[in-house]
Amino acid sequence: MASPKTVWYFSVLLVFCCSLEKQDCLETPNVTSEESPTDGSQVPSGEKQEVTATLIEKVGEVELDYNIPFEAIHYLKFHVLNLTHPISSVLNVTEMNITTACYPNNTCRCEDQYGWSCDQCLSYGSCDNITDDSCGCIKAIPPYGPFCQPITNLTACPTPSPTPENTLNLQFTMAITFDSNFNDENNAMFKDIDQTIKVIYKRNMQGFISAKLNRLKSGSVIADFTVMTTIVNNVEIAKAKEDIVSTLGEKYNIRFTCLNNTIFGNGQVNEIVVADCKLDEVGQKTAICQENGNFSNLENNCVLKEIETLFLLSQDLVGTDLPGFLERLRNSTFNLQGRIVASPATISTIVNILTNVANVSRSTPINKPLMKNFLETAGVLTSNEAKTSWGDLNKNLTKNESSAFLGTIETISNFLTDDFFDIETQGINLNKTTVNNSVNNLFNLNSSVLIDIPASEASFNSITIITFDSLYNVLPARNSSSRNNIVNTINGKVVLVKVNGTIKNVTFRFDVLDKTLANPQCVFWNFNLFDGLGGWDDKGCELQSDKNDTVTCHCNHLTSFSILMSPFIPLVLRVALDLITYIGVGISMGCLVVCLIIEMLVWKAVTGNNTSYMRHVSIVNIAFSLLIADIWFIIGAAISDNEKKDLPACSTATFFIHFFYLALFFWMLVSGLLLLYRTVMVFSHMSKPAMLAISFSLGYGAPLIIAVLTIAVTAPGKQYIRGKDVVCWLTWKESKALLAFVIPALTIVVINLLILIVVLFKMLRRGVGDVTQPDERNALVVIARCLAILTPFFGTTWGLGVGTMTKPNNLGIHIVFAIFNSLQGLFILVFGTLLDKKIREALTGRSHVSSNRTRTTSAATSSSSGLGFFRIRKRNVFNVSAAPTSSTSGASETFINT
């Protein structure tokens, strides 16, 4: 195993020796004589004079094993000291100093007589004690230098004067009862807290000036105080806050609610905490401590230092700097792509950089290499991974980063040099070409967008077309009628068209991206909508056709075009469907609550034998599972309808909806297996604990396993919920996660229908004699009736539910599913509870329950079979005698059928 490496950065103090008789020595640039006379006298001819020069700060870097640093340094010195000056061979290196050593733990230490500047110590953080003018170690490796400097060259850190930005208004909460006397400055507690704040913040903050307790407020008791400092250091503030709790916590009952967060540290409820960004970022993060003990992010303006540096450079950018600058911007964007697309603040900064570049292009022609670097940088920002960050940026209706981004590309496309461009990048393609004014011009862009310009309109000789594959990740779908869009979706590629002339007749044909959407609108991006915020507008554009998944638009002007589409079901009908669903689910939940209350009231009266007991256990758990599933269904619908989508909460709701709906079906399976067991295996008597263990393992254990496996497999790839429109239910298109519900549910439906067929066959063949007692016979009748009605009903309901996802444009499926879904609770109440005569008798006080008795019946009677609703008439003679000592059924039976 290779040993760790230390990277040594070195600057070289070159001491050259040469003879002043040689003219090339005196003419060597950047070489100054240390000992040249200052009085104008000449150095005697033929004597050797030492001159020194520092040629470059970072000559190079070398990796050294920890176990051989000294040998490697000597080796390095030996070779460097034998170098000659690149201009004059008579100049030789006589001395070299190592300045900086950087270690694998991401720290850099200065060698003896060298130090870091004050700015670098403060920017990267010191890993030793900062003096007035430097530190000897920093917690980072500067990507571009400078490295350690001679301590004689370092200047003291400036002491900033107090400003409003350095005035901190802070507070902490004490869980004690408020008293207005607390605000008397002579009050002992007031004086104690005021003095403690002064001592603690002076001890913890380097730039401390003053601290003062302003007042104590009610709400328990809130200490409101002010700290003045020359330097705002969030780490020091956090340490002082912990010191406050440690010092005053026991005395005044001060406690942290949010504990040990890796970014924000500790905090009290509703406390807003500011934290520094990572070492290679600038800016701050802000969060608020919630009652659940977690921090909720309020703002994150952290920007990668490399991008911030490029932004600062772009502010003074001139045309001659563009080639090198755009290449560096492109390389940095590609190298840091993963972190850029996840940071709204960094994306916003890159948009500002591109805006500055576009402004420079007004006076500097843009050739193909420049434009390619520009588009490759822009393409990173349009990737699918950046969609969430753009969503956060677009929620701010006072800024227009997305509109500015498109504007920079429109601007720079006006200043392309050559007549022919053909650039393909990831996500953005550009084509500039000349046109033939005598024939129609047809441009087929990747077979997804077709542009048709008649010859009569071709009053120009060149056209520039830029096609964006995924600009829907960037631009919001708001249109001129609504600033806050909740319905429309950009459902085609965005195409930008520029000509060096005018045009009043152009036709676009767009291939739709999502074939489940309808109601197309032909639109262009209007930068002036909503007071410059920008939005999609349909002025000058009209829809010509919508067929075969192709939308044809006609427009009388040019700019950036696309199509907006919305779900097939109109908004009015969607509202009506939502109303039906919510009211129906509410009624269903009410029925389920009534069902559970009835079961609780009659439980002892109707669970006299094992079969009846397990029947009621099953119906209670079926009702309970559906009730909890409906509650989570409403929670999930509220999350989905919320403008600010909470993806973790949506995933949580989806998990519980999935689990409890599966539990509903598995408890239906328990009922079916119970019916099969008591009908087919007449003389087998399983104990009640064993039946309960099997039932609960199957009813809740199997759904839990399926639900956990589903989220474990699909969630890491963000393919668990319907991500495109953030609906809190299992996705279908991305990962087919919906099959984890459909397959078990429909399988149980089939199994229960087969059980019903087997039971019916047995009863037709053997008759009622297989049933031992009237109470048990009644339980099996109710179970069979429930299965015969609820199984196909539930199967039909969720078959329709799958249809709403696979056929989202079918209005009929949506309506029928909403109705069936609303009736599930009612059906369980009626067919699972109210139609049970034993329950009705118990509720009306006419229950006749007998136990520990012996009954003999010898007669030829005409009676109904065990499945009363099938109306099978048989002649039966049977004898039942009690056997109280039995450990199983409590009875032995003899049957004679005639």
ZAMARGU-4260 file (C-alpha; in steps of 0.2 Angstrom, whole numbers, plus 5000, padded with zeros to 4 digits):
<rodrens>
0) 5000/5000/5000 | 5007/5017/4995 | 5012/5029/5009 | 5002/5046/5010 | 5009/5060/5000
5) 5014/5077/5004 | 5014/5091/4991 | 5028/5103/4992 | 5026/5120/4984 | 5042/5129/4981
10) 5047/5147/4976 | 5065/5149/4971 | 5076/5164/4977 | 5089/5163/4962 | 5106/5170/4966
15) 5115/5171/4950 | 5134/5174/4948 | 5141/5181/4933 | 5155/5192/4927 | 5150/5210/4924
20) 5162/5210/4909 | 5149/5201/4900 | 5136/5212/4893 | 5122/5199/4893 | 5123/5198/4912
25) 5119/5216/4914 | 5105/5216/4901 | 5096/5201/4908 | 5078/5206/4912 | 5071/5206/4930
30) 5088/5205/4937 | 5093/5218/4950 | 5110/5220/4958 | 5110/5219/4977 | 5127/5226/4979
35) 5128/5239/4965 | 5134/5255/4970 | 5121/5268/4973 | 5132/5283/4970 | 5134/5280/4951
40) 5152/5273/4952 | 5156/5258/4942 | 5160/5240/4947 | 5178/5236/4943 | 5180/5227/4927
45) 5184/5208/4928 | 5176/5206/4946 | 5162/5195/4949 | 5146/5202/4956 | 5131/5193/4964
50) 5114/5198/4958 | 5097/5190/4964 | 5080/5188/4956 | 5064/5179/4960 | 5058/5172/4943
55) 5042/5165/4948 | 5032/5161/4964 | 5026/5144/4960 | 5039/5136/4950 | 5032/5118/4952
60) 5026/5105/4964 | 5032/5088/4969 | 5024/5074/4979 | 5035/5067/4993 | 5033/5051/5003
65) 5032/5055/5022 | 5046/5043/5025 | 5058/5051/5013 | 5055/5070/5014 | 5073/5076/5018
70) 5081/5065/5005 | 5068/5071/4992 | 5071/5089/4996 | 5090/5087/4995 | 5087/5078/4978
75) 5076/5093/4972 | 5088/5106/4978 | 5103/5097/4969 | 5094/5097/4952 | 5087/5115/4954
80) 5104/5122/4959 | 5112/5115/4943 | 5099/5125/4932 | 5105/5139/4922 | 5095/5155/4917
85) 5084/5152/4902 | 5091/5168/4894 | 5109/5168/4899 | 5119/5153/4902 | 5131/5162/4913
90) 5118/5164/4926 | 5117/5150/4938 | 5106/5145/4953 | 5115/5146/4969 | 5101/5145/4982
95) 5083/5138/4984 | 5071/5139/4998 | 5056/5128/5001 | 5041/5138/5006 | 5025/5128/5008
100) 5020/5110/5012 | 5002/5104/5009 | 4996/5088/5017 | 4983/5075/5013 | 4971/5082/5027
105) 4969/5097/5016 | 4980/5109/5026 | 4995/5119/5021 | 5009/5124/5032 | 5023/5137/5029
110) 5041/5133/5031 | 5052/5143/5043 | 5052/5162/5040 | 5037/5161/5028 | 5018/5164/5032
115) 5001/5166/5025 | 4994/5183/5021 | 4980/5189/5033 | 4967/5188/5019 | 4971/5169/5016
120) 4971/5166/5035 | 4954/5173/5036 | 4947/5166/5020 | 4952/5148/5022 | 4953/5147/5041
125) 4969/5145/5052 | 4975/5129/5059 | 4987/5138/5071 | 4986/5155/5081 | 4984/5170/5069
130) 4996/5184/5073 | 4993/5202/5069 | 4999/5199/5051 | 4999/5181/5046 | 4997/5163/5051
135) 5008/5148/5048 | 4994/5135/5043 | 4978/5136/5033 | 4964/5123/5031 | 4964/5122/5012
140) 4975/5121/4997 | 4973/5137/4987 | 4969/5131/4969 | 4978/5146/4961 | 4990/5153/4974
145) 4998/5163/4980 | 5007/5152/4992 | 5017/5156/5008 | 5027/5173/5008 | 5042/5179/5017
150) 5036/5185/5034 | 5045/5202/5031 | 5033/5205/5016 | 5017/5202/5026 | 5007/5217/5032
155) 4996/5218/5047 | 4977/5215/5045 | 4967/5230/5044 | 4955/5233/5058 | 4938/5237/5051
160) 4927/5250/5060 | 4910/5244/5066 | 4897/5245/5053 | 4878/5240/5053 | 4883/5224/5046
165) 4894/5220/5061 | 4879/5223/5073 | 4872/5206/5078 | 4854/5206/5085 | 4853/5189/5095
170) 4842/5181/5107 | 4839/5165/5117 | 4824/5158/5126 | 4822/5153/5144 | 4809/5141/5150
175) 4803/5151/5165 | 4788/5162/5169 | 4789/5180/5163 | 4788/5194/5175 | 4788/5212/5170
180) 4800/5216/5184 | 4814/5206/5175 | 4817/5222/5164 | 4822/5232/5178 | 4841/5235/5175
185) 4844/5233/5194 | 4835/5216/5194 | 4847/5202/5199 | 4843/5191/5184 | 4844/5205/5172
190) 4861/5210/5178 | 4867/5192/5179 | 4862/5189/5161 | 4869/5206/5154 | 4886/5203/5163
195) 4887/5185/5157 | 4883/5190/5139 | 4898/5202/5139 | 4910/5190/5147 | 4905/5176/5135
200) 4905/5185/5119 | 4921/5194/5123 | 4929/5177/5127 | 4923/5169/5111 | 4924/5183/5098
205) 4940/5189/5091 | 4933/5206/5085 | 4922/5209/5100 | 4918/5227/5104 | 4903/5227/5115
210) 4888/5217/5120 | 4872/5223/5129 | 4856/5215/5135 | 4842/5225/5128 | 4826/5218/5136
215) 4818/5202/5142 | 4802/5197/5132 | 4788/5186/5136 | 4786/5169/5127 | 4793/5159/5141
220) 4807/5173/5143 | 4816/5178/5128 | 4833/5188/5131 | 4835/5200/5117 | 4853/5207/5116
225) 4865/5215/5104 | 4883/5211/5100 | 4895/5223/5091 | 4910/5216/5083 | 4923/5220/5069
230) 4922/5203/5061 | 4907/5192/5060 | 4912/5174/5062 | 4898/5162/5063 | 4909/5148/5071
235) 4913/5160/5085 | 4895/5165/5087 | 4890/5146/5088 | 4903/5143/5101 | 4897/5158/5111
240) 4879/5152/5110 | 4885/5135/5117 | 4894/5144/5131 | 4878/5154/5135 | 4869/5138/5137
245) 4883/5129/5147 | 4884/5144/5159 | 4866/5149/5161 | 4857/5134/5156 | 4854/5126/5173
250) 4850/5142/5181 | 4837/5149/5169 | 4832/5132/5160 | 4839/5136/5143 | 4839/5121/5132
255) 4843/5117/5114 | 4829/5109/5103 | 4840/5106/5088 | 4856/5097/5092 | 4872/5093/5084
260) 4867/5098/5066 | 4883/5095/5055 | 4880/5112/5047 | 4870/5123/5059 | 4876/5116/5076
265) 4863/5119/5090 | 4848/5130/5091 | 4832/5134/5100 | 4814/5133/5093 | 4811/5147/5080
270) 4829/5152/5081 | 4837/5158/5065 | 4855/5151/5063 | 4868/5157/5050 | 4882/5145/5045
275) 4897/5147/5034 | 4898/5138/5017 | 4911/5125/5013 | 4929/5131/5012 | 4929/5131/4993
280) 4913/5142/4993 | 4908/5160/4998 | 4892/5165/5006 | 4881/5159/5020 | 4867/5147/5024
285) 4852/5152/5035 | 4840/5140/5043 | 4827/5140/5057 | 4826/5128/5071 | 4809/5119/5071
290) 4799/5111/5086 | 4803/5093/5079 | 4821/5096/5082 | 4827/5098/5064 | 4833/5114/5055
295) 4823/5120/5040 | 4833/5129/5027 | 4828/5147/5024 | 4841/5152/5012 | 4857/5146/5004
300) 4868/5158/4994 | 4884/5148/4994 | 4893/5150/4978 | 4908/5140/4972 | 4924/5151/4974
305) 4930/5147/4957 | 4913/5153/4950 | 4913/5168/4961 | 4931/5172/4955 | 4926/5170/4936
310) 4911/5182/4940 | 4923/5195/4947 | 4934/5193/4932 | 4919/5195/4920 | 4915/5212/4927
315) 4931/5219/4919 | 4930/5208/4904 | 4936/5214/4887 | 4935/5206/4869 | 4953/5201/4869
320) 4951/5191/4885 | 4936/5181/4879 | 4945/5165/4872 | 4954/5161/4888 | 4940/5166/4899
325) 4927/5156/4890 | 4938/5141/4890 | 4941/5142/4908 | 4923/5145/4912 | 4918/5130/4901
330) 4931/5119/4910 | 4926/5124/4927 | 4908/5121/4923 | 4911/5104/4917 | 4923/5099/4931
335) 4911/5106/4945 | 4895/5101/4936 | 4888/5090/4950 | 4889/5104/4963 | 4884/5118/4951
340) 4867/5110/4946 | 4863/5107/4964 | 4866/5125/4969 | 4853/5139/4964 | 4865/5152/4970
345) 4879/5146/4959 | 4868/5144/4944 | 4862/5162/4946 | 4880/5168/4947 | 4884/5159/4930
350) 4869/5167/4922 | 4877/5184/4928 | 4893/5178/4920 | 4885/5174/4904 | 4876/5191/4904
355) 4893/5200/4905 | 4900/5189/4891 | 4885/5193/4880 | 4887/5212/4884 | 4905/5210/4878
360) 4900/5202/4862 | 4891/5218/4857 | 4908/5225/4852 | 4918/5208/4849 | 4913/5196/4835
365) 4910/5179/4841 | 4918/5165/4831 | 4914/5146/4832 | 4926/5141/4846 | 4920/5155/4857
370) 4901/5151/4854 | 4904/5132/4857 | 4912/5136/4874 | 4898/5148/4878 | 4884/5135/4873
375) 4893/5120/4882 | 4893/5131/4898 | 4874/5135/4895 | 4870/5117/4891 | 4876/5111/4909
380) 4863/5123/4916 | 4848/5116/4906 | 4852/5098/4911 | 4839/5087/4920 | 4849/5088/4936
385) 4847/5107/4937 | 4828/5106/4936 | 4826/5107/4955 | 4838/5122/4957 | 4829/5131/4943
390) 4812/5127/4952 | 4819/5136/4967 | 4825/5151/4957 | 4808/5153/4948 | 4798/5153/4964
395) 4806/5170/4968 | 4794/5181/4957 | 4805/5197/4960 | 4820/5190/4950 | 4821/5183/4932
400) 4837/5172/4931 | 4828/5160/4919 | 4822/5174/4907 | 4840/5182/4909 | 4848/5166/4904
405) 4838/5164/4888 | 4841/5183/4885 | 4860/5181/4885 | 4859/5167/4872 | 4848/5178/4861
410) 4860/5193/4863 | 4876/5183/4859 | 4868/5175/4844 | 4866/5192/4835 | 4885/5194/4834
415) 4891/5178/4826 | 4905/5181/4813 | 4904/5167/4799 | 4889/5164/4788 | 4889/5145/4792
420) 4889/5138/4810 | 4885/5121/4815 | 4887/5117/4833 | 4881/5102/4843 | 4882/5102/4862
425) 4874/5092/4876 | 4857/5100/4876 | 4859/5114/4864 | 4861/5114/4845 | 4865/5129/4834
430) 4864/5131/4816 | 4867/5146/4806 | 4866/5145/4787 | 4861/5155/4771 | 4844/5154/4763
435) 4838/5153/4745 | 4825/5167/4743 | 4818/5159/4727 | 4811/5143/4736 | 4802/5138/4752
440) 4815/5135/4766 | 4812/5120/4776 | 4822/5117/4791 | 4821/5100/4800 | 4829/5100/4817
445) 4833/5083/4823 | 4816/5077/4817 | 4808/5085/4832 | 4805/5103/4826 | 4802/5108/4808
450) 4802/5126/4802 | 4794/5131/4786 | 4797/5149/4779 | 4789/5153/4762 | 4799/5160/4748
455) 4789/5176/4748 | 4794/5180/4766 | 4813/5177/4764 | 4818/5195/4764 | 4835/5190/4772
460) 4850/5180/4767 | 4855/5171/4783 | 4846/5162/4798 | 4851/5157/4815 | 4842/5143/4823
465) 4846/5137/4841 | 4836/5122/4848 | 4835/5118/4866 | 4832/5100/4871 | 4827/5103/4889
470) 4824/5121/4892 | 4808/5116/4900 | 4820/5113/4915 | 4824/5131/4915 | 4809/5142/4910
475) 4793/5141/4920 | 4777/5137/4911 | 4768/5153/4916 | 4759/5162/4903 | 4751/5179/4900
480) 4735/5174/4910 | 4743/5167/4925 | 4759/5172/4934 | 4758/5156/4945 | 4755/5142/4933
485) 4749/5126/4940 | 4742/5118/4925 | 4752/5120/4909 | 4768/5111/4904 | 4781/5115/4891
490) 4778/5100/4880 | 4790/5103/4865 | 4808/5108/4862 | 4811/5127/4863 | 4818/5134/4847
495) 4826/5151/4845 | 4825/5159/4827 | 4835/5174/4822 | 4836/5182/4804 | 4846/5197/4797
500) 4829/5204/4791 | 4811/5204/4795 | 4798/5190/4793 | 4779/5189/4795 | 4775/5171/4790
505) 4783/5156/4798 | 4776/5139/4802 | 4783/5127/4816 | 4779/5109/4819 | 4783/5102/4836
510) 4784/5084/4841 | 4775/5083/4858 | 4786/5076/4872 | 4772/5070/4884 | 4758/5062/4874
515) 4747/5061/4889 | 4744/5080/4888 | 4732/5090/4877 | 4725/5107/4874 | 4741/5114/4865
520) 4745/5133/4865 | 4757/5140/4852 | 4768/5153/4862 | 4784/5163/4862 | 4794/5169/4877
525) 4789/5187/4880 | 4803/5196/4890 | 4792/5210/4895 | 4778/5201/4903 | 4775/5203/4922
530) 4785/5219/4923 | 4800/5211/4915 | 4799/5195/4924 | 4795/5186/4908 | 4783/5173/4902
535) 4775/5163/4888 | 4763/5174/4876 | 4752/5168/4862 | 4751/5185/4853 | 4755/5183/4834
540) 4754/5164/4835 | 4739/5153/4832 | 4737/5134/4832 | 4734/5126/4815 | 4733/5108/4819
545) 4736/5095/4833 | 4736/5077/4826 | 4748/5062/4826 | 4757/5069/4841 | 4762/5084/4831
550) 4757/5102/4834 | 4758/5114/4820 | 4759/5133/4824 | 4759/5148/4813 | 4767/5164/4819
555) 4770/5182/4811 | 4786/5186/4820 | 4802/5177/4826 | 4810/5174/4844 | 4810/5159/4855
560) 4795/5148/4852 | 4788/5132/4860 | 4771/5124/4864 | 4762/5124/4881 | 4750/5109/4885
565) 4740/5104/4900 | 4731/5088/4906 | 4718/5082/4895 | 4704/5085/4908 | 4699/5103/4908
570) 4702/5113/4924 | 4684/5114/4929 | 4682/5096/4928 | 4697/5093/4937 | 4691/5104/4951
575) 4674/5094/4951 | 4683/5077/4951 | 4694/5083/4966 | 4678/5089/4975 | 4670/5072/4972
580) 4686/5063/4978 | 4688/5073/4994 | 4669/5072/4999 | 4668/5054/4994 | 4684/5049/5004
585) 4677/5059/5019 | 4661/5049/5018 | 4671/5033/5016 | 4681/5038/5032 | 4665/5042/5042
590) 4658/5025/5037 | 4674/5016/5043 | 4674/5025/5059 | 4656/5020/5062 | 4661/5002/5057
595) 4675/5001/5070 | 4664/5009/5084 | 4650/4995/5080 | 4663/4982/5081 | 4669/4988/5098
600) 4652/4989/5105 | 4647/4971/5100 | 4664/4962/5101 | 4660/4951/5116 | 4643/4946/5109
605) 4648/4941/5092 | 4665/4932/5095 | 4659/4917/5104 | 4669/4904/5093 | 4686/4905/5084
610) 4678/4907/5067 | 4668/4922/5072 | 4682/4929/5082 | 4694/4928/5067 | 4680/4935/5055
615) 4679/4950/5066 | 4697/4952/5068 | 4699/4953/5049 | 4685/4965/5046 | 4692/4977/5060
620) 4709/4977/5051 | 4702/4979/5034 | 4692/4994/5040 | 4707/5001/5050 | 4719/4999/5035
625) 4708/5008/5023 | 4704/5022/5036 | 4723/5025/5039 | 4726/5024/5020 | 4713/5037/5016
630) 4720/5048/5029 | 4737/5047/5021 | 4729/5049/5004 | 4722/5066/5009 | 4739/5071/5016
635) 4747/5066/5000 | 4735/5076/4990 | 4738/5091/5000 | 4756/5090/4998 | 4754/5087/4979
640) 4743/5102/4978 | 4755/5113/4987 | 4765/5125/4977 | 4780/5121/4987 | 4783/5103/4985
645) 4790/5094/5000 | 4798/5079/4991 | 4803/5070/5008 | 4785/5072/5015 | 4778/5066/4998
650) 4789/5050/4998 | 4783/5047/5016 | 4765/5049/5012 | 4767/5038/4997 | 4775/5024/5008
655) 4761/5024/5020 | 4747/5025/5007 | 4756/5010/4998 | 4758/5000/5014 | 4740/5002/5021
660) 4731/4999/5004 | 4741/4983/5003 | 4737/4979/5020 | 4718/4981/5015 | 4720/4968/5002
665) 4731/4956/5012 | 4718/4956/5026 | 4705/4952/5012 | 4716/4937/5008 | 4716/4932/5027
670) 4697/4932/5026 | 4697/4921/5011 | 4710/4909/5018 | 4699/4908/5034 | 4684/4903/5024
675) 4693/4890/5014 | 4701/4883/5030 | 4684/4881/5039 | 4675/4874/5024 | 4688/4862/5017
680) 4697/4857/5033 | 4681/4854/5044 | 4689/4843/5057 | 4706/4853/5059 | 4705/4864/5074
685) 4720/4877/5075 | 4722/4887/5091 | 4717/4905/5092 | 4735/4912/5095 | 4741/4902/5080
690) 4728/4909/5069 | 4731/4927/5075 | 4750/4925/5073 | 4747/4919/5055 | 4734/4932/5051
695) 4745/4947/5057 | 4760/4941/5049 | 4751/4940/5033 | 4740/4955/5035 | 4754/4967/5040
700) 4771/4958/5038 | 4769/4955/5019 | 4764/4973/5015 | 4778/4980/5025 | 4791/4969/5016
705) 4784/4974/4999 | 4783/4993/5004 | 4801/4993/5011 | 4808/4984/4996 | 4800/4996/4984
710) 4806/5012/4992 | 4823/5004/4995 | 4825/5000/4976 | 4817/5015/4968 | 4820/5030/4980
715) 4839/5031/4978 | 4837/5034/4959 | 4823/5047/4962 | 4811/5035/4954 | 4799/5031/4969
720) 4785/5044/4966 | 4778/5053/4951 | 4792/5066/4950 | 4787/5076/4935 | 4771/5083/4942
725) 4776/5078/4960 | 4761/5067/4964 | 4762/5057/4980 | 4759/5040/4973 | 4770/5027/4965
730) 4778/5031/4948 | 4774/5021/4932 | 4784/5029/4919 | 4801/5030/4927 | 4803/5013/4936
735) 4786/5004/4935 | 4785/5005/4955 | 4767/5005/4953 | 4768/4986/4950 | 4773/4984/4968
740) 4755/4988/4972 | 4746/4981/4956 | 4753/4964/4956 | 4750/4959/4974 | 4732/4967/4974
745) 4726/4959/4958 | 4734/4942/4963 | 4724/4943/4979 | 4708/4947/4970 | 4711/4931/4959
750) 4715/4920/4974 | 4699/4926/4983 | 4689/4922/4968 | 4696/4905/4966 | 4692/4902/4985
755) 4674/4907/4982 | 4673/4894/4968 | 4681/4880/4978 | 4669/4884/4993 | 4654/4885/4982
760) 4659/4868/4974 | 4661/4860/4991 | 4644/4866/4997 | 4635/4860/4982 | 4644/4843/4984
765) 4642/4840/5003 | 4629/4852/5009 | 4627/4860/5026 | 4633/4846/5036 | 4651/4853/5036
770) 4646/4867/5047 | 4647/4863/5065 | 4637/4876/5074 | 4624/4890/5070 | 4635/4904/5076
775) 4650/4897/5065 | 4639/4894/5051 | 4633/4912/5052 | 4651/4918/5052 | 4656/4908/5036
780) 4640/4915/5028 | 4646/4933/5031 | 4664/4930/5026 | 4658/4922/5010 | 4646/4937/5006
785) 4660/4949/5010 | 4672/4940/4998 | 4659/4939/4985 | 4655/4957/4985 | 4670/4966/4991
790) 4684/4957/4981 | 4677/4961/4964 | 4673/4979/4970 | 4690/4982/4977 | 4698/4974/4961
795) 4687/4985/4950 | 4691/5000/4960 | 4710/4998/4959 | 4709/4992/4941 | 4702/5009/4937
800) 4715/5017/4948 | 4729/5010/4937 | 4719/5015/4922 | 4719/5033/4927 | 4738/5032/4926
805) 4740/5023/4910 | 4726/5032/4902 | 4726/5049/4909 | 4716/5057/4895 | 4701/5046/4898
810) 4689/5057/4908 | 4677/5042/4910 | 4690/5032/4920 | 4693/5046/4931 | 4675/5049/4935
815) 4671/5031/4938 | 4687/5028/4949 | 4682/5044/4960 | 4665/5036/4963 | 4671/5019/4967
820) 4685/5025/4978 | 4672/5035/4988 | 4661/5020/4991 | 4674/5008/4998 | 4671/5013/5016
825) 4652/5012/5014 | 4653/4994/5006 | 4664/4988/5021 | 4651/4995/5033 | 4636/4988/5025
830) 4642/4971/5019 | 4655/4968/5032 | 4645/4974/5047 | 4627/4979/5046 | 4621/4964/5036
835) 4628/4952/5049 | 4612/4947/5059 | 4622/4943/5074 | 4628/4961/5075 | 4610/4967/5072
840) 4604/4956/5086 | 4617/4962/5098 | 4614/4980/5094 | 4595/4978/5097 | 4597/4968/5112
845) 4590/4951/5105 | 4606/4942/5105 | 4604/4924/5111 | 4621/4917/5116 | 4622/4900/5124
850) 4638/4892/5131 | 4643/4876/5140 | 4627/4867/5135 | 4622/4850/5128 | 4609/4850/5114
855) 4602/4835/5105 | 4592/4837/5089 | 4584/4822/5080 | 4573/4828/5066 | 4571/4829/5048
860) 4571/4847/5044 | 4571/4858/5029 | 4585/4871/5031 | 4596/4882/5022 | 4614/4877/5018
865) 4629/4885/5026 | 4629/4898/5012 | 4612/4906/5015 | 4613/4918/5001 | 4615/4903/4988
870) 4599/4896/4994 | 4604/4878/4993 | 4589/4867/5001 | 4594/4850/5009 | 4586/4838/5021
875) 4598/4836/5036 | 4598/4826/5052 | 4612/4830/5063 | 4618/4828/5081 | 4628/4840/5091
880) 4634/4837/5109 | 4645/4848/5119 | 4662/4843/5125 | 4668/4856/5137 | 4685/4847/5140
885) 4690/4849/5122 | 4705/4860/5120 | 4701/4864/5102 | 4683/4868/5097 | 4674/4864/5113
890) 4662/4852/5104 | 4661/4835/5095 | 4650/4833/5081 | 4641/4818/5072 | 4633/4822/5056
895) 4620/4812/5046 | 4615/4818/5029 | 4599/4812/5019
</rodrens>
